[in-house]
Amino acid sequence: MLHDTTPAADKRAAFRAGLNSGRLLRFPGAFNPLSAKLIERHGFEGVYISGAVIAADLGLPDIGLTTLTEVAGRSQQIARVTGLPALADADTGFGEPMNVARTVQVMEDAGVAGIHIDDQVNPKRCGHLDGKTVVGRDTAVQRVKAAVAARRDPSFIIAARTDAAAVAGMGVAIDRAKAFADAGADLIFPEAMAGEADFQRFRAAVDVPILANMTEFGKSKLLDVTTLQNLGVNVVIYPVTLLRLAMHAAETGLTTIAAAGSQEELLDRMQHRRDLYNLLDYESYNTFDTGIYNFRV
C-alpha cells in the first residue's frame, strides 16, 4: 500500500548481488509507476527507467530535452512503488563533471538503485539514431570518476555507457569501456551492438559486468535471454517495449471507437477493473482505515 516498504539500500544491495551472481538480470522499462508494479508481479529482476520513454511521455523526442528534475521526479515515482531495484538513464549526467556528481546524489535521493552515464556530447540523442557525437576520452572518463566519487551509498550502481562503436568503431568503444572500468564503473553499457559477435568482443575485453540493450527497431539484433546468458551478459534492458505495446493498443482502440462508435468490441483486450484494483491493492487501502473511507472491491 502507498509506497513499497523495501529500503533503497536493500534494493541497491540486491542489484549489486545480482551483478555478482552470474545470472542474467532482466530489466523491462517501466513507462509509469503502475507498469513497474506489473513488472514486479511478473517476476523480473529489476525495472529500467528509460530517458527515451520519459521524453516520449512528455511529448518530446529523445534529443536531450529533458531535465534532471524531470528524470529524477519520474524515477522517484517509479522506484517508490516496487521492491525491485531500478536502473535509470541519466543521459550525459546533465552537464559537466560537477553536474554529473550532483546528478548521482539527486538520483540516490530519488531511491533508484543505479544510473548510467553516457559519453555523448551534451545534449545527447537516442543511441540508435545516426549522427551521434561523443566527447573526448578524457572527458568521458572524468564523468565516470565524478559519478563514482559523488555517490554516498557504496552499493549504488554506476554504469558507464559508450556510444563510440557507432561513431569511431569497436576498438575505440572497447578502449573506453576499459578506461571506464578502471575509473570505477560497476557496469559497462555498450550501446548499439549489432549482434552476438560485438557482445563477445566486449565480454572478452572487460572484466566487469556488461549490459545489453534489446530495444526494438534499432541497430541491434534482438537476442533471447538464453543467448545473452551464454554470451556472458549480466543485465538486459527492454527500454521502450511496454510503452510501444501500450501506445499501439491505445491507437487500435481509438481507431475502433472512431469507426464503430463504441468500445464494446474492445472489452476482451482490456485489463479488467478487478485486475487493476488487485494490482493497486485496493483491499489494503480498505483495511487500513475503514472509518475514513470505505468501499467495496
DRENSEKE-987555 format. One line per 2 residues: number of its first residue (from 1); their letters; for each residue x, y, z of N, C-alpha, C. Coordinates in nm, 2 decimals. Each point is the difference from the previous one (the first is absolute). Example, Ala and Ser with C-alpha at 12.3 -4.5 7.8 and 13.67 -1.06 7.14 Angstrom:
<pts>
1> AS> 1.32 -0.57 0.78 -0.09 0.12 0.00 0.09 0.12 0.00  -0.04 0.11 -0.07 0.09 0.11 0.00 -0.08 0.11 0.08
</pts>
This chain:
<pts>
1> ML> 0.08 -0.12 0.00 -0.08 0.12 0.00 0.09 0.12 0.00  -0.05 0.11 -0.07 0.08 0.12 -0.01 0.14 -0.03 -0.06
3> HD> 0.10 0.02 0.08 0.14 -0.03 -0.04 0.04 -0.14 0.03  0.09 -0.06 -0.08 0.06 -0.12 0.03 0.08 0.01 0.13
5> TT> 0.01 -0.10 0.08 0.07 0.02 0.13 0.15 -0.04 -0.01  0.04 -0.05 -0.11 0.14 -0.04 -0.01 0.09 0.12 -0.01
7> PA> 0.10 0.01 0.10 0.09 0.12 0.00 0.08 0.00 -0.13  0.03 0.13 -0.05 0.08 0.01 -0.12 0.14 -0.07 0.02
9> AD> 0.05 0.00 0.11 0.13 -0.06 0.02 0.00 -0.15 -0.02  -0.12 -0.06 0.03 -0.01 -0.14 -0.02 -0.02 -0.03 -0.15
11> KR> -0.07 0.08 -0.07 -0.01 -0.02 -0.14 0.13 0.01 -0.07  0.08 0.10 0.04 0.14 0.01 -0.06 0.08 -0.12 0.03
13> AA> -0.01 -0.05 0.13 0.08 -0.11 0.03 -0.04 -0.12 -0.08  -0.13 -0.02 -0.02 -0.05 -0.11 -0.09 0.05 0.01 -0.14
15> FR> 0.00 0.13 -0.05 0.05 0.02 -0.14 0.15 -0.04 -0.01  0.08 0.04 0.10 0.14 -0.03 0.00 0.02 -0.15 0.01
17> AG> -0.07 -0.06 0.09 0.01 -0.15 0.02 -0.04 -0.07 -0.13  -0.10 0.05 -0.07 -0.04 -0.06 -0.13 0.10 0.01 -0.10
19> LN> 0.07 0.12 -0.01 0.11 0.02 -0.09 0.12 -0.10 0.02  0.01 -0.04 0.13 0.11 -0.09 0.03 -0.04 -0.15 0.00
21> SG> -0.13 -0.02 -0.03 -0.05 -0.14 0.01 0.03 -0.08 -0.12  0.03 0.06 -0.12 0.02 -0.07 -0.12 -0.13 -0.03 -0.08
23> RL> -0.11 0.04 0.06 -0.13 -0.02 -0.06 -0.03 0.13 -0.09  -0.08 -0.02 -0.10 -0.05 0.11 -0.08 -0.11 0.07 0.07
25> LR> 0.01 0.13 0.02 -0.11 0.08 0.06 -0.08 0.07 -0.11  -0.13 -0.02 0.01 -0.09 0.06 -0.10 -0.07 0.12 0.05
27> FP> 0.02 0.11 -0.07 -0.06 0.13 0.05 -0.09 0.06 -0.11  -0.12 -0.04 -0.01 -0.10 0.07 -0.09 -0.01 0.15 0.04
29> GA> -0.03 0.08 -0.10 -0.02 0.14 0.02 -0.14 0.03 0.05  -0.01 0.07 0.11 -0.13 0.05 0.05 -0.03 0.14 -0.05
31> FN> -0.12 0.01 -0.06 -0.03 0.14 -0.05 -0.08 0.08 0.10  -0.04 -0.06 0.11 -0.06 0.07 0.11 0.01 -0.09 0.13
33> PL> -0.04 0.05 0.11 0.00 -0.09 0.12 -0.08 -0.12 -0.01  -0.12 0.01 -0.06 -0.09 -0.12 -0.01 0.07 -0.11 -0.08
35> SA> 0.06 0.03 -0.11 0.07 -0.10 -0.07 0.12 -0.06 0.07  0.06 0.07 0.09 0.11 -0.05 0.09 -0.06 -0.11 0.09
37> KL> -0.12 0.02 0.05 -0.06 -0.10 0.09 -0.03 -0.13 -0.08  -0.04 0.02 -0.13 -0.02 -0.11 -0.08 0.12 -0.08 -0.03
39> IE> 0.11 0.07 -0.03 0.13 -0.06 -0.02 0.04 -0.09 0.12  -0.02 0.05 0.12 0.04 -0.07 0.12 -0.09 -0.12 0.01
41> RH> -0.13 0.01 -0.03 -0.09 -0.11 0.02 0.03 -0.12 -0.09  0.06 0.03 -0.12 0.04 -0.10 -0.10 0.14 -0.06 0.03
43> GF> 0.06 0.03 0.11 0.12 -0.07 0.04 0.13 0.05 -0.06  0.01 0.12 -0.05 0.12 0.05 -0.06 0.09 0.04 0.12
45> EG> 0.13 0.02 -0.04 0.10 0.03 0.11 0.02 0.15 0.03  -0.05 0.08 -0.09 0.02 0.14 0.02 -0.09 0.08 -0.10
47> VY> 0.00 0.13 0.02 -0.08 0.10 -0.08 0.10 0.10 -0.06  -0.02 0.02 -0.13 0.09 0.10 -0.07 -0.09 0.13 -0.02
49> IS> 0.07 0.11 0.01 -0.07 0.13 -0.02 0.07 0.07 -0.12  -0.06 0.00 -0.11 0.06 0.05 -0.12 -0.02 0.15 -0.02
51> GA> 0.11 0.06 -0.04 -0.01 0.15 -0.04 -0.08 0.02 -0.12  0.00 -0.09 -0.09 -0.08 0.01 -0.12 -0.15 -0.01 0.03
53> VI> -0.03 -0.09 0.10 -0.14 -0.01 0.04 -0.05 0.12 0.07  0.09 0.06 0.09 -0.04 0.12 0.07 -0.03 0.11 -0.10
55> AA> 0.09 0.02 -0.09 -0.01 0.10 -0.10 -0.13 -0.02 -0.08  -0.03 -0.12 -0.05 -0.12 -0.03 -0.08 -0.12 0.02 0.09
57> DL> 0.00 -0.03 0.12 -0.11 0.02 0.09 -0.03 0.15 0.01  0.10 0.09 -0.01 -0.02 0.14 0.00 -0.03 0.06 -0.14
59> GL> -0.01 -0.09 -0.10 -0.03 0.04 -0.14 0.12 0.06 -0.06  0.12 -0.05 0.04 0.13 0.06 -0.06 0.08 -0.11 -0.06
61> PD> 0.08 0.03 -0.10 0.10 -0.10 -0.06 0.11 -0.02 0.10  0.07 -0.11 -0.02 0.12 -0.03 0.09 0.12 0.06 -0.05
63> IG> 0.01 0.13 0.01 0.12 0.08 -0.04 0.05 0.09 0.10  -0.01 -0.04 0.13 0.06 0.07 0.11 -0.08 0.12 0.05
65> LT> -0.13 0.00 -0.02 -0.08 0.11 0.04 -0.05 -0.01 0.15  0.00 -0.12 0.05 -0.05 -0.01 0.14 0.11 0.05 0.10
67> TL> -0.05 0.03 0.12 0.09 0.05 0.10 0.02 -0.10 0.11  0.10 0.03 0.09 0.02 -0.09 0.11 -0.12 0.00 0.09
69> TE> -0.06 0.11 0.02 -0.12 0.01 0.09 -0.11 -0.10 -0.05  -0.02 0.01 -0.14 -0.11 -0.09 -0.05 0.04 -0.15 0.01
71> VA> 0.12 -0.03 -0.03 0.04 -0.14 0.01 0.00 -0.05 0.14  0.05 0.08 0.10 0.00 -0.04 0.14 -0.14 -0.02 0.05
73> GR> -0.09 0.10 -0.04 -0.13 -0.01 0.05 -0.07 -0.13 -0.05  0.01 -0.03 -0.13 -0.07 -0.12 -0.04 0.07 -0.12 0.05
75> SQ> 0.13 0.00 0.02 0.07 -0.12 0.06 -0.04 -0.02 0.14  -0.02 0.10 0.08 -0.05 -0.01 0.14 -0.14 -0.06 0.00
77> QI> -0.08 0.04 -0.09 -0.14 -0.05 0.00 0.00 -0.15 -0.03  0.09 -0.04 -0.09 0.00 -0.14 -0.04 0.07 -0.08 0.11
79> AR> 0.11 0.04 0.05 0.08 -0.07 0.10 -0.08 -0.02 0.13  -0.09 0.09 0.03 -0.06 -0.01 0.13 -0.11 -0.11 0.01
81> VT> -0.05 -0.05 -0.12 -0.11 -0.10 0.00 0.05 -0.14 -0.01  0.13 -0.03 -0.01 0.04 -0.13 -0.03 0.12 -0.04 0.09
83> GL> 0.00 -0.12 0.04 0.12 -0.05 0.08 0.11 -0.04 -0.09  -0.01 0.01 -0.13 0.11 -0.03 -0.09 0.10 0.11 -0.01
85> PA> 0.12 -0.03 -0.03 0.10 0.11 -0.03 -0.04 0.07 -0.13  0.02 0.13 -0.01 -0.03 0.07 -0.12 0.13 0.06 -0.05
87> LA> 0.03 -0.02 -0.13 0.11 0.06 -0.07 -0.05 0.11 -0.09  0.05 0.12 0.02 -0.05 0.12 -0.07 0.10 0.05 -0.10
89> DA> -0.05 0.05 -0.11 0.08 0.07 -0.11 0.03 0.14 0.04  0.12 0.04 0.03 0.03 0.13 0.04 0.07 0.08 -0.12
91> DT> -0.01 -0.05 -0.12 0.05 0.07 -0.12 0.15 0.03 0.02  0.04 0.12 -0.02 0.15 0.04 0.02 0.03 0.04 0.14
93> GF> -0.10 -0.01 0.09 0.02 0.06 0.13 -0.05 0.14 0.01  -0.06 0.05 -0.11 -0.06 0.13 0.00 0.10 0.12 0.01
95> GE> 0.12 -0.02 -0.05 0.10 0.11 0.00 0.14 -0.05 0.01  0.08 0.08 0.06 0.15 -0.03 0.02 0.01 -0.09 0.13
97> PM> 0.13 -0.04 0.03 0.02 -0.10 0.11 -0.07 0.04 0.13  0.00 0.13 0.04 -0.07 0.04 0.12 -0.15 -0.02 -0.01
99> NV> -0.05 0.02 -0.12 -0.15 -0.03 -0.02 -0.02 -0.15 0.01  0.09 -0.08 -0.05 -0.01 -0.14 0.02 0.00 -0.04 0.14
101> AR> 0.09 0.06 0.08 0.00 -0.03 0.14 -0.13 0.03 0.07  -0.06 0.12 -0.03 -0.13 0.03 0.05 -0.11 -0.09 -0.04
103> TV> 0.01 -0.04 -0.13 -0.10 -0.10 -0.05 0.00 -0.13 0.08  0.12 -0.05 0.03 0.01 -0.12 0.08 -0.08 0.01 0.13
105> QV> 0.03 0.11 0.07 -0.06 0.02 0.13 -0.15 0.03 0.00  -0.05 0.07 -0.10 -0.14 0.02 -0.02 -0.07 -0.13 -0.03
107> ME> 0.06 -0.08 -0.09 -0.06 -0.13 -0.03 0.01 -0.10 0.12  0.10 0.01 0.08 0.00 -0.08 0.12 -0.12 0.04 0.09
109> DA> -0.02 0.13 0.01 -0.11 0.04 0.08 -0.14 -0.04 -0.06  0.00 -0.02 -0.13 -0.12 -0.05 -0.06 -0.03 -0.14 0.03
111> GV> 0.10 -0.08 0.05 -0.03 -0.13 0.04 0.04 -0.11 -0.10  0.06 0.04 -0.11 0.04 -0.10 -0.10 0.12 -0.08 0.05
113> AG> 0.02 -0.11 -0.07 0.12 -0.09 0.04 0.12 0.03 -0.07  -0.01 0.07 -0.12 0.12 0.04 -0.08 -0.04 0.08 -0.11
115> IH> 0.10 0.06 -0.07 -0.03 0.08 -0.12 0.11 -0.03 -0.10  -0.03 0.03 -0.13 0.11 -0.01 -0.09 0.03 0.14 -0.06
117> ID> 0.13 0.03 -0.02 0.04 0.13 -0.06 0.07 -0.04 -0.13  -0.03 0.08 -0.11 0.06 -0.04 -0.13 0.11 0.11 -0.04
119> DQ> 0.06 -0.04 -0.11 0.11 0.09 -0.05 -0.03 0.08 -0.12  -0.13 0.02 -0.03 -0.03 0.09 -0.11 0.02 0.15 0.04
121> VN> 0.00 0.08 -0.10 0.00 0.15 0.03 -0.13 0.04 0.06  0.00 0.11 0.07 -0.12 0.04 0.07 -0.06 0.13 -0.08
123> PK> -0.12 -0.01 -0.04 -0.11 -0.10 0.02 0.02 -0.12 -0.09  -0.04 -0.12 0.05 0.02 -0.12 -0.08 -0.12 -0.03 -0.08
125> RC> 0.00 -0.12 -0.07 -0.11 -0.05 -0.07 -0.01 -0.15 0.02  -0.11 -0.05 -0.04 -0.03 -0.15 0.01 0.12 -0.07 -0.06
127> GH> 0.05 -0.11 0.07 0.11 -0.07 -0.04 -0.01 -0.08 -0.13  -0.12 -0.01 -0.05 -0.03 -0.08 -0.13 -0.03 0.10 -0.11
129> LD> 0.02 0.13 0.02 -0.01 0.09 -0.11 0.14 0.03 -0.06  0.00 0.03 -0.13 0.12 0.04 -0.07 0.04 0.15 0.05
131> GK> 0.12 0.03 -0.03 0.05 0.14 0.03 0.04 0.03 0.14  0.03 -0.11 0.08 0.04 0.02 0.13 0.15 0.05 0.00
133> TV> 0.03 0.07 0.11 0.14 0.05 0.02 0.04 -0.03 0.15  0.12 -0.05 0.02 0.04 -0.03 0.13 0.11 0.10 0.05
135> VG> 0.01 0.02 0.13 0.10 0.09 0.05 0.13 -0.07 0.00  0.11 0.07 0.02 0.13 -0.06 0.01 0.01 -0.10 0.11
137> RD> 0.10 -0.09 -0.01 0.01 -0.11 0.09 0.02 0.06 0.14  0.09 0.10 0.02 0.03 0.05 0.13 -0.13 0.06 0.07
139> TA> -0.08 0.07 -0.08 -0.12 0.06 0.06 -0.10 -0.11 0.04  -0.01 -0.11 -0.08 -0.08 -0.11 0.03 0.04 -0.07 0.13
141> VQ> 0.13 -0.02 0.01 0.05 -0.06 0.13 -0.02 0.09 0.12  0.01 0.13 -0.02 -0.03 0.10 0.11 -0.14 -0.02 0.05
143> RV> -0.09 -0.02 -0.10 -0.14 -0.01 0.04 -0.02 -0.13 0.09  0.06 -0.10 -0.03 -0.01 -0.13 0.08 0.07 0.03 0.14
145> KA> 0.12 0.06 0.00 0.06 0.02 0.12 -0.08 0.09 0.09  -0.06 0.10 -0.05 -0.09 0.09 0.07 -0.12 -0.07 0.06
147> AV> -0.06 -0.09 -0.08 -0.11 -0.08 0.05 0.04 -0.09 0.12  0.11 -0.07 -0.02 0.05 -0.09 0.10 0.03 0.07 0.13
149> AA> 0.07 0.12 -0.01 0.04 0.08 0.12 -0.12 0.06 0.07  -0.11 0.02 -0.07 -0.12 0.07 0.06 -0.09 -0.09 0.07
151> RR> 0.00 -0.12 -0.03 -0.10 -0.09 0.07 0.02 -0.01 0.15  -0.10 0.00 0.07 0.01 -0.02 0.15 -0.03 -0.14 0.04
153> DP> -0.08 -0.07 -0.07 -0.02 -0.14 0.03 0.09 -0.09 -0.09  0.09 -0.07 0.06 0.10 -0.07 -0.08 -0.07 -0.11 -0.09
155> SF> -0.12 -0.04 0.03 -0.07 -0.10 -0.08 -0.07 0.06 -0.12  -0.01 0.13 0.00 -0.06 0.07 -0.12 0.08 -0.03 -0.12
157> II> -0.07 -0.05 -0.11 0.07 -0.05 -0.12 0.02 0.11 -0.09  0.13 0.02 -0.04 0.04 0.09 -0.11 0.03 -0.08 -0.12
159> AA> -0.09 0.02 -0.10 0.02 -0.06 -0.13 0.05 0.10 -0.10  0.10 -0.04 -0.08 0.06 0.09 -0.10 -0.04 -0.05 -0.14
161> RT> -0.07 0.09 -0.07 -0.04 -0.04 -0.14 0.09 0.07 -0.10  0.04 -0.08 -0.10 0.08 0.06 -0.11 -0.08 -0.02 -0.13
163> DA> -0.01 0.11 -0.08 -0.06 0.01 -0.13 0.10 0.00 -0.11  0.13 -0.03 0.04 0.11 0.02 -0.09 0.00 -0.10 -0.12
165> AA> -0.06 -0.12 0.02 0.01 -0.10 -0.10 -0.06 0.05 -0.13  -0.11 0.07 0.00 -0.07 0.05 -0.12 0.07 0.12 -0.06
167> VA> 0.09 0.06 0.08 0.06 0.13 -0.04 0.14 -0.02 -0.04  0.08 -0.08 0.08 0.14 -0.02 -0.03 0.05 -0.14 -0.01
169> GM> -0.09 -0.10 0.01 0.03 -0.13 -0.01 0.01 -0.08 0.13  0.00 -0.13 -0.01 0.00 -0.09 0.12 0.13 0.02 0.08
171> GV> 0.11 0.02 -0.07 0.13 0.01 0.07 0.00 0.12 0.10  -0.05 0.11 -0.05 -0.01 0.12 0.09 -0.10 -0.02 0.11
173> AI> -0.11 -0.07 -0.03 -0.10 -0.02 0.10 0.05 -0.09 0.11  0.08 -0.11 -0.04 0.05 -0.09 0.10 0.11 0.07 0.09
175> DR> 0.08 0.09 -0.07 0.10 0.07 0.08 -0.07 0.09 0.10  -0.11 0.06 -0.04 -0.07 0.09 0.10 -0.06 -0.09 0.11
177> AK> -0.05 -0.11 -0.03 -0.06 -0.09 0.10 0.10 -0.04 0.10  0.12 -0.03 -0.04 0.11 -0.04 0.09 0.03 0.12 0.09
179> AF> 0.01 0.12 -0.06 0.03 0.12 0.08 -0.11 0.03 0.10  -0.13 -0.02 -0.04 -0.11 0.02 0.10 0.01 -0.10 0.11
181> AD> 0.03 -0.13 -0.03 0.02 -0.10 0.11 0.11 0.04 0.09  0.11 0.05 -0.05 0.11 0.04 0.08 -0.04 0.12 0.09
183> AG> -0.09 0.09 -0.05 -0.04 0.12 0.07 -0.10 -0.04 0.11  -0.05 -0.12 0.01 -0.09 -0.05 0.10 -0.14 -0.03 -0.04
185> AD> -0.03 0.00 -0.13 -0.13 -0.04 -0.04 -0.03 -0.15 0.04  -0.12 -0.02 0.05 -0.04 -0.13 0.04 -0.06 -0.09 -0.11
187> LI> -0.04 0.07 -0.11 -0.07 -0.06 -0.11 0.03 0.07 -0.12  0.02 -0.07 -0.11 0.03 0.06 -0.13 -0.12 -0.02 -0.09
189> FP> -0.04 0.11 -0.07 -0.11 -0.01 -0.09 0.05 0.04 -0.14  0.03 -0.10 -0.08 0.04 0.03 -0.14 -0.13 0.02 -0.09
191> EA> -0.02 0.12 -0.04 -0.12 0.03 -0.08 0.01 -0.04 -0.14  -0.12 -0.04 -0.06 -0.02 -0.03 -0.14 0.10 -0.11 -0.05
193> MA> 0.01 -0.11 0.07 0.07 -0.11 -0.04 -0.08 -0.07 -0.11  0.07 -0.05 -0.10 -0.07 -0.06 -0.12 -0.05 -0.14 0.03
195> GE> 0.07 -0.08 0.08 -0.04 -0.13 0.02 0.10 -0.08 0.09  -0.01 -0.13 0.00 0.08 -0.08 0.09 0.15 0.03 0.00
197> AD> 0.05 0.02 -0.12 0.15 0.02 -0.01 0.05 0.12 0.07  -0.08 0.11 0.00 0.03 0.12 0.07 0.00 -0.02 0.15
199> FQ> -0.10 -0.07 0.05 0.00 -0.03 0.14 0.11 -0.09 0.05  0.04 -0.10 -0.09 0.11 -0.08 0.03 0.13 0.08 0.02
201> RF> 0.02 0.10 -0.09 0.12 0.08 0.01 0.00 0.08 0.13  -0.11 0.05 0.03 0.00 0.08 0.13 0.02 -0.09 0.12
203> RA> -0.07 -0.12 0.00 0.01 -0.09 0.11 0.15 -0.04 0.02  0.07 -0.02 -0.11 0.14 -0.05 0.01 0.09 0.12 0.04
205> AV> -0.04 0.12 -0.02 0.09 0.12 0.02 -0.01 0.05 0.14  -0.12 0.00 0.07 -0.01 0.06 0.13 -0.04 -0.10 0.10
207> DV> 0.05 0.02 0.12 -0.03 -0.10 0.11 -0.10 0.05 0.10  -0.09 0.09 -0.04 -0.11 0.05 0.08 -0.13 -0.04 -0.07
209> PI> -0.11 0.00 0.07 -0.13 -0.04 -0.07 -0.03 0.09 -0.12  -0.07 -0.06 -0.09 -0.04 0.08 -0.12 -0.15 -0.01 -0.02
211> LA> -0.06 0.10 -0.07 -0.14 0.01 -0.02 -0.03 0.00 -0.15  -0.11 -0.06 -0.03 -0.05 -0.01 -0.14 -0.13 0.08 -0.01
213> NM> -0.01 0.08 -0.10 -0.12 0.08 -0.03 -0.08 -0.07 -0.11  -0.11 -0.07 0.04 -0.08 -0.06 -0.10 -0.12 0.08 -0.04
215> TE> 0.03 0.12 -0.06 -0.11 0.09 -0.05 -0.04 -0.04 -0.14  -0.13 0.02 -0.02 -0.05 -0.04 -0.13 0.02 0.11 -0.11
217> FG> 0.01 -0.05 -0.12 0.00 0.09 -0.12 0.13 0.09 0.00  0.10 -0.05 0.06 0.13 0.07 0.01 0.11 -0.07 -0.08
219> KS> 0.12 0.02 0.05 0.12 -0.06 -0.08 0.04 -0.14 0.06  -0.06 -0.04 0.11 0.04 -0.13 0.06 -0.09 -0.11 -0.04
221> KL> 0.06 -0.12 -0.03 -0.08 -0.12 -0.01 -0.06 -0.03 0.13  -0.13 -0.04 0.00 -0.07 -0.04 0.12 0.04 -0.14 0.04
223> LD> 0.07 -0.01 0.12 0.05 -0.13 0.04 -0.08 -0.05 0.12  -0.03 -0.13 0.01 -0.07 -0.05 0.11 0.08 -0.02 0.12
225> VT> -0.06 -0.03 0.12 0.07 0.00 0.12 0.10 -0.11 0.01  -0.03 -0.11 -0.06 0.10 -0.12 0.00 0.13 0.04 -0.08
227> TL> -0.02 0.07 -0.11 0.12 0.04 -0.08 0.08 0.10 0.08  -0.07 0.10 0.06 0.07 0.10 0.08 0.07 -0.06 0.12
229> QN> -0.06 -0.09 0.07 0.06 -0.07 0.11 0.13 -0.07 -0.04  -0.01 -0.07 -0.11 0.11 -0.07 -0.06 0.11 0.09 -0.04
231> LG> -0.03 0.12 -0.04 0.10 0.10 -0.04 0.07 0.06 0.12  -0.05 -0.02 0.12 0.06 0.06 0.12 -0.06 0.14 0.03
233> VN> -0.11 0.03 -0.06 -0.07 0.13 0.03 -0.06 -0.01 0.14  0.01 0.11 0.08 -0.05 0.00 0.14 -0.14 0.06 0.01
235> VV> -0.02 0.10 -0.08 -0.13 0.08 0.01 -0.06 0.02 -0.14  -0.13 -0.03 -0.02 -0.06 0.04 -0.12 -0.12 0.09 0.03
237> IY> 0.00 0.11 -0.08 -0.11 0.10 0.01 -0.09 -0.01 -0.12  -0.13 0.02 0.02 -0.10 0.01 -0.10 -0.07 0.14 0.01
239> PV> 0.07 0.11 -0.04 -0.03 0.13 0.05 -0.14 0.05 -0.04  -0.04 -0.02 -0.13 -0.12 0.06 -0.05 -0.11 -0.10 -0.03
241> TL> 0.02 -0.12 0.03 -0.09 -0.11 -0.04 -0.14 0.02 0.05  -0.01 0.03 0.13 -0.14 0.01 0.05 -0.07 0.13 -0.05
243> LR> 0.08 0.10 -0.01 -0.06 0.13 -0.06 -0.05 -0.03 -0.14  0.08 -0.07 -0.08 -0.04 -0.02 -0.14 -0.13 -0.09 0.00
245> LA> 0.00 -0.10 0.08 -0.12 -0.09 0.01 -0.12 0.08 0.04  0.01 0.08 0.11 -0.11 0.08 0.05 -0.05 0.10 -0.11
247> MH> 0.09 0.07 -0.06 -0.04 0.10 -0.10 -0.06 -0.06 -0.12  0.05 -0.12 -0.04 -0.07 -0.07 -0.12 -0.14 -0.04 0.04
249> AA> -0.02 -0.05 0.12 -0.13 -0.04 0.05 -0.09 0.12 0.01  0.05 0.11 0.04 -0.08 0.12 0.01 -0.04 0.05 -0.13
251> ET> 0.09 0.00 -0.10 -0.03 0.04 -0.13 -0.11 -0.09 -0.07  0.02 -0.13 0.02 -0.10 -0.09 -0.05 -0.14 0.02 0.06
253> GL> 0.00 0.03 0.13 -0.13 0.02 0.07 -0.06 0.13 -0.05  0.07 0.10 -0.02 -0.06 0.13 -0.04 -0.05 -0.01 -0.15
255> TT> 0.07 -0.08 -0.08 -0.04 -0.02 -0.13 -0.13 -0.08 0.00  -0.02 -0.10 0.08 -0.12 -0.07 0.01 -0.12 0.08 0.05
257> IA> 0.03 0.08 0.10 -0.11 0.09 0.05 -0.05 0.09 -0.10  0.10 0.06 -0.07 -0.04 0.10 -0.11 -0.08 -0.07 -0.11
259> AA> 0.04 -0.12 -0.03 -0.07 -0.07 -0.11 -0.14 -0.06 0.04  0.00 -0.06 0.12 -0.11 -0.08 0.04 -0.10 0.08 0.09
261> GS> 0.05 0.11 0.06 -0.08 0.08 0.09 -0.02 -0.05 0.14  0.07 -0.11 0.03 0.00 -0.06 0.13 0.13 -0.08 0.03
263> QE> 0.03 -0.02 0.13 0.11 -0.08 0.03 -0.04 -0.15 0.04  -0.12 -0.03 -0.03 -0.05 -0.13 0.03 0.09 -0.12 -0.05
265> EL> 0.04 0.01 -0.12 0.08 -0.11 -0.06 0.15 0.00 0.06  0.03 0.10 0.08 0.14 0.00 0.05 0.01 -0.06 0.14
267> LD> -0.11 -0.03 0.06 0.00 -0.04 0.15 0.09 -0.12 0.02  0.01 -0.09 -0.09 0.08 -0.12 0.03 0.15 0.03 -0.01
269> RM> 0.04 0.12 -0.05 0.14 0.04 -0.01 0.04 0.09 0.12  -0.10 0.03 0.09 0.03 0.10 0.11 0.04 -0.08 0.12
271> QH> 0.08 0.07 0.09 0.01 -0.05 0.13 -0.13 0.03 0.08  -0.05 -0.11 0.06 -0.12 0.01 0.07 0.01 0.09 0.12
273> RR> -0.11 0.07 0.04 0.00 0.08 0.12 0.05 -0.08 0.12  -0.04 -0.12 0.02 0.04 -0.08 0.12 0.15 -0.02 0.00
275> DL> 0.06 -0.02 -0.12 0.15 -0.03 -0.01 0.07 0.13 0.03  -0.05 0.12 -0.05 0.06 0.12 0.04 0.00 0.03 0.15
277> YN> -0.12 -0.03 0.06 -0.01 0.02 0.14 0.09 -0.09 0.08  0.02 -0.12 -0.05 0.09 -0.10 0.06 0.14 0.05 0.00
279> LL> 0.04 0.05 -0.12 0.14 0.05 -0.02 0.02 0.12 0.09  -0.10 0.09 0.02 0.01 0.11 0.08 -0.01 -0.03 0.15
281> DY> -0.04 -0.12 0.03 -0.02 -0.04 0.14 -0.11 0.08 0.07  -0.11 0.01 -0.06 -0.11 0.08 0.06 -0.04 -0.06 0.13
283> ES> 0.01 -0.13 0.02 -0.05 -0.07 0.12 0.08 0.05 0.12  0.13 0.02 -0.02 0.08 0.05 0.11 -0.04 0.14 0.04
285> YN> -0.03 0.09 -0.09 -0.05 0.13 0.03 -0.13 0.00 0.08  -0.09 -0.10 -0.04 -0.12 -0.01 0.06 0.02 -0.05 0.15
287> TF> 0.09 -0.09 0.02 0.03 -0.05 0.13 0.07 0.10 0.09  0.08 0.09 -0.06 0.08 0.09 0.07 -0.09 0.09 0.09
289> DT> -0.11 0.05 -0.05 -0.08 0.09 0.09 -0.14 0.00 -0.06  -0.08 -0.09 0.04 -0.14 0.00 -0.05 -0.08 0.11 0.06
291> GI> 0.05 0.06 0.10 -0.08 0.11 0.06 0.01 0.13 -0.07  0.11 0.01 -0.09 0.01 0.13 -0.07 -0.06 -0.02 -0.14
293> YN> 0.03 -0.11 -0.07 -0.06 -0.02 -0.13 -0.01 -0.14 -0.03  -0.12 -0.04 -0.02 -0.03 -0.15 -0.02 -0.06 -0.02 -0.13
295> FR> 0.03 -0.10 -0.07 -0.05 -0.04 -0.13 0.00 -0.15 -0.02  -0.07 -0.05 -0.09 -0.01 -0.14 -0.03 0.08 -0.03 -0.13
297> V> 0.09 -0.10 0.01 0.08 -0.04 -0.12 -0.08 -0.10 -0.07
</pts>
